[in-house]
Amino acid sequence: GASAKTFEWRSNVLNRLQSKYGSLYRQDNVILSGTHTHSGPGGYFQYTVFVIASEGFSNRTFEYMVTGIVKSIEMAHKNMKPGKIFINKGNVEGVQINRSPSSYLWNPPSERARYSSNTDKEMIILKMVDLNGVDLGLISWFAIHPVSMNNTNHLVNSDNMGYASYLFEQEKNKGYLPGQGPYVAAFASSNLGDVSPNILGPRCVNTGDSCDNANSSCPIGGSSMCIAMGPGHDMFNSTQIIGGIIYQRAKELYASASQELTGPLAAAHQWVNMSNVTVWLNSTHTAQTCKPALGYSFAAGTIDGFGSLNFTQGTTVGDPFWDTLRDQLLGKPSEEIKRCHKPKPILLHTGELTKPHPWHPDIVDVQMITVGSLAIIAIPGEFTTMSGRRLREAVQAEFATYGMQNMTAVISGLCNVYTHYITTFEEYQAQRYEAASTIYGPHTLSAYIQLFRALAKAIATDTVANLSRGPEPPYFKQLIASLIPNVVDRAPLGRNFGDVLQPAKPTYRVGEVAEVIFVGANPKNSAENQTHQTFLTVEKYEATSATWRIVHNDASWETRFYWHKGLLGHSNATIQWHIPGTAQPGIYRMKYFGHHRKQDFLKPAVILPFESTSSAFEVVTS
């Protein structure tokens, strides 16, 4: 789905880098790739479809993201040192299913016969070490949707790929809290368009029967009852199981990586108007991409998260009710856009909607970076399994034609700008969710293949300087303001922010949950005033030094932070520590770090930090 994984901040990031480093970091050699979660804050992408989905544009979320990205690049720049890169590849078993298998079957039998599976199981890893062999970091590419956490979840988290990254970094950064320490393990997305981690497959929640049909629909309750289940007893456990297997495999590939990547670096980038690309199908026939539009099945969602209205997947005809409603609210789609997108019935003709701003991007980034024999293809969306296979093959063939044999091509997903999904021409005919979300029409994949082949040729023939920059994307000044107003925080009469409303119990056993409820304030304030780096800590008393040592923060898997909004600026914050079996017995406490918004009559609002500590409690083993 179109969730928190999209970047209009790229231009913002590049501007800030340019003012600091001149022409060192540029349009062509900086890729922003979403590791991809569906459990992040929204409202930071400028095109209207996404702004509506997240109830308005949130400038403070946007600022926070941009600042954080720039800061991470500055840290990496400061820590740069000579080193070596090793590459390794291997399959990961037991973590994926294809969530649109009926669409995959529309691909030609001769093509399908070349592959043993309807998902790509190969993980590619890069291991980075300094000249003394000291570990610096890893990048892993693997095709899987981070939707082990389902859409009932309201906690910000990084899902299965983030959990793999968390485990790898915890192992390498011994003694550091999550998010701290020198070692970086990046688990990047790939051609995951039709790949789900919910490996028990789609079942009807009410009956338990399989609903693995072309419409992902149940006899009673329709598509909203058809949900794919992960392997765990709940979504947290599923995330840990899937993320744990991905981490384990990356660790093995990392340990055995011996093939060094050597050779020159090259980079190429172009902007392209994706709503108007002429695609050469062969030497005599051409086809066109279309202005963006979303089909009916987009609203149906997937087996990993259904839509909230009564739509089903695999819909190839419109519905008079929704068509009329859309025509009244937004105007009719033109005959031209309807014809171009066939057989997709158009639900939202976003490419023809420009108020208050374009609803979808027309101008899209295509970008490629090569490191020796590795080509990293930066795609602005989510390619399905077969789409990714066709693109990699085409890029490798293009390199070979111009003298660069045996290139490894890896797809890096969700880069630079978000354009939903990209299916093959054949999968498009089935019009399931991924096809309905292929916004530039049936020839979208062919257009990207043509564009990326041109980048590969330019790199191979050393003619990148002759590539046209393409049309500059728009930058919108006045975005739809957030529909969520900034409210002044209030504490109940006679109480202060951070006061304990429900204290900790004096004793907990390992395996139990320690919980404390505080008088809270809106956590979004913490994006503006960054006095505190975490919402919470769990601290252990060290008797020898008579000090409290921080053992967990809000990024720790064992801790959870809930914010419950009341009326008129009142709210509570609940902090939980799910005490692991590995916790050492002893005396502990929890702390809450917040910021509250205060506004005196006729004065500008200010955001003030506060902190609060629970009473101490004991953790015992049995």
Secondary structure, DSSP 8 states (H G I E B T S, - for coil): ---S---STHHHHHHHHHHHHTTSS-TTT---B----SSS------SHHHHHHTTSB-HHHHHHHHHHHHHHHHHHHHT---EEEEEEEEE--SS-EES-HHHHTTS-HHHHTT-S-SS--EEEEEEEEETT--EEEEEEEE---S-SS-TT--S---HHHHHHHHHHHHHHSTT--TT-SS-EEEEEE-S-TTEES-TTEEEETTT--B--STT--BTTTBGGGEEEE-SSSSHHHHHHHHHHHHHHHHHHHHHT--EE--S-EEEEEEEEEGGG-EEESSSS-EEE--S--EEHHHHHEETTEE-SSS--SS--S--HHHHHHHHHHH----HHHHHHHTTS-EEE-GGG--SSS-SS-SEEEEEEEEETTEEEEE-SSEE-HHHHHHHHHHHHHHHHHTT--S-EEEEE-SBSS--BEE--HHHHTT--HHHHTBTT-TTHHHHHHHHHHHHHHHHHTT-GGGS---------SS--B-SS--------TT--TT-EEE---SEEETTSEEEEEEE---TTHHHH--S-S-SEEEEEEETTTTEEEEEEETTSTTEEEEEEE-STT-EEEEEEEE--TT--SEEEEEEEEEEEEE--TTS--EEEEEEEE---EEEE--
